[in-house]
C-alpha cells in the first residue's frame, strides 16, 4: 500500500530498520533485573538444547511419515550433529560484533554473501538475487515462491531473543531484518517473528500457554503459521493425542505443505503441548511428527533451555554429544568453538545491546527481581503490525546521517517501451540542513529516465523527499540490467544496486 506521508513513512521505516525501541515498555523507568549467573545458565541451556534437539532430529530430516524415537540414534559419541540452525546464529553474532550491536537486513545480506557457502533452497535464492544486484528484502521475495514460506529463518531466531531478553518487540524487529533476506514478506518471515517473540518473552515468562499466546499476538491471525499453531492448540483442548494433533496440523497447513514453516512451527508446538514439560519427551514428540525434524527438535530444545536452564535438561541428553560445535554452512571467520564460548560472547553482546537501546531487562549480581515484569510489553502488537506492513519491494540503505529508500513498487521486471515506475526517498538523518544530488548510473543505451532532479535536493534535518522516477526501456535483448541509484551529499555517498529483469526472460540467472 502506498503511503501518503513521506516524512512519516521514512521516520517509521528508519525506526524499525535501525532497531530503535524507545517504546518497548509501558513504563520507561521499569527495569527487570536478572541474576547474571542465572541468565548465563539459561543462555547456555538455550544453545545446549539447540544442539541436542538438532542432533536428535537430524537422521530423520525430510521424511514425511511419523517417527517413533525415544533417544538419539546414529550419533558419533561426544559430538553433536552439524546444524545450520546454529551456524547462522553465530554469523549474526559476528555481524553484531563488527557493527557495534546494530545491524539491518542489508548488512546481514552482506554477511550471507561473504560467509555462507551453501546454496540450499531459499538460501540459494536469496544469494542468487543479491549477486544479481537485488538487495534484501527483495532478495527473499523475487522468484522465490516455492521457498519463501519455508523453514530457513525461524530456526535461527534464538540469537535475537538472547540479545533482547524480555523485549519481544526488539527481538521481532531483528528477526524480520534477518528473515526477509531469504524469505521476503512471507510465512517464513512471520515464523521467525513468532519464535523470536516467544523466546525473548521466555526469559521473563515461563507459562507455556501464555508464551504461545505472545507469539501468536505478533503475527497476523489469518497467516498460515497462526492457523497451523491454532490447529495444534485446538487438538490439545479437544483431548486428542499428539498423533491426531499432527494430522490436524497437516490438514491446516495444506496450502503451503511439506517442508514449510507453518507445518513445522506447529509440529514444534505439538511437542511442547504434549510433552508434559519433560525435555526428552517434548523434543521426541516434535521430532516424531516428521518433516524438518532437526529444526523442530532444535527449536523446542532451545525454548526449554531458556525457560528452565540446565536443570531442565537431563544429563543423559547432554553427555552423548558434549558441548562442542560442528559447522556445515558458514566459513571465512573465526566462530566460537564450543557452547561456553558462544554463551560468553552472546552475553557480552547482550550487554552492549542493553546499553545501546536502554532495554528494560538488565543483568546484576543480586537475585533476579521480576517485580516490575508486569509493566513490560511482551505482546507488542503495535510493533508487530508495523513489521507486517513493511514492503518487500523497498530497499532501505542507512548511513549515520542519511537514509535512502529505493522502492521498486513491484517485482524488479521491465517491459519494452512501457514506463517502469520506481520511487526514491531521501531522509536527512543528520544534524543540519544538507543537499543531496540524485543520479541513476549505468542506464543502458537507448533507455530513457524521467523524474531525476537536475539540481540537488535541499533537506532540513529530519525531513524527507519522495522522488518519483520513470524508466523506459527502448531495447530489451538481454536478460537483466544492472544499474545503481546514487545519492551524494551526506558524509558518505549512497550507491544502491538497482537491477531490472526482462519480463520476457524472467528466468534469466536462475
Helices and strands as residue ranges (DSSP letters): H 6-17, E 32-35, H 36-58, H 84-98, H 105-115, H 121-131, H 138-141, G 154-156, H 158-163, H 168-183, H 187-201, H 208-217, H 224-237, H 242-252, H 261-274, H 279-288, H 293-308, G 310-312, H 315-318, H 339-357, E 361-364, G 373-375, H 381-388, E 394-398, E 402-407, E 413-414, E 420-428, E 434-441, E 448-450, E 457-459, E 464-472, E 480-488, E 494-502, G 503-505
